[in-house]
Amino acid sequence: MRPFPLSSLWFIFAAMLLGSLYAGYASASPAELYQRSGMAQHQQHFQAALQSAQQRYARQLPPAVQETLVRNSSQRFEPQGMHDRAQARLALAMEPAAIQQALTFFNSPLGSKIVSAETRASAPASVAAMQQGLPVQQLSPERRALIERLATRLPALELGVEVSMALTGLAAQSANDLLGGLMKIPQQGGSDSRDRLRSQMRPNLPDTLAYVYRDLSDDELTRFAQWTESAGGQAFYRATEQAVRDALNP
């Protein structure tokens, strides 16, 4: 059993597209992409996990510390604010053509299957189970190569770093608020901290992806990898990374 480290979210954008050149993209809605790609569901799972953590704080921390941490986390990770910031960034970062390409993929049977696998993995119960250890998986060399190929294209590592940095920064902020300026605790937001987190998470990434996408066939994994390497796929995942960063950092 390999330990699984505890390591995604968007404002509805409407654009008036003038002229017949853009008529084909009139239905390319960032809000629809937010739903179809599973981002909205990941946000709900994040909020559920946050509530569970706040309940644990209530049992484990002194009241003053717990109240400060819960107040700061509720303000920083307020659901509608996270939705708004992330959707706004998604809309700004993607051209209508790229949005339409992503919608076409996620509305396909393969895209739907991938979203189901990813949202299942981000559910609080699944995360808790994976924290106990991932089952040992026997992968063929071909499937291992596909997983490694996906690992180089998907922003899973960077998203894990963003979540960890946000939570670490929240804890430091809460401690500083409680101390009232008597002492300043660094929030560790520099590149060294990010590099350290990446180095800690990177070895687990292939096994984690293999587990998340375990129900996909080799052919489906191949087509998924091809999508991540396409212009539309690259645009989508770049925008996703930016959107998650904005959602976590008001």
Secondary structure as GFF3:
##gff-version 3
##sequence-region A 1 250
A	DSSP	three_ten_helix	20	25	.	.	.	ID=ss1
A	DSSP	alpha_helix	30	36	.	.	.	ID=ss2
A	DSSP	alpha_helix	39	60	.	.	.	ID=ss3
A	DSSP	alpha_helix	63	76	.	.	.	ID=ss4
A	DSSP	alpha_helix	79	93	.	.	.	ID=ss5
A	DSSP	alpha_helix	96	106	.	.	.	ID=ss6
A	DSSP	alpha_helix	109	122	.	.	.	ID=ss7
A	DSSP	alpha_helix	124	131	.	.	.	ID=ss8
A	DSSP	alpha_helix	141	153	.	.	.	ID=ss9
A	DSSP	alpha_helix	156	179	.	.	.	ID=ss10
A	DSSP	alpha_helix	191	201	.	.	.	ID=ss11
A	DSSP	three_ten_helix	202	204	.	.	.	ID=ss12
A	DSSP	alpha_helix	205	212	.	.	.	ID=ss13
A	DSSP	alpha_helix	218	229	.	.	.	ID=ss14
A	DSSP	alpha_helix	231	248	.	.	.	ID=ss15
###
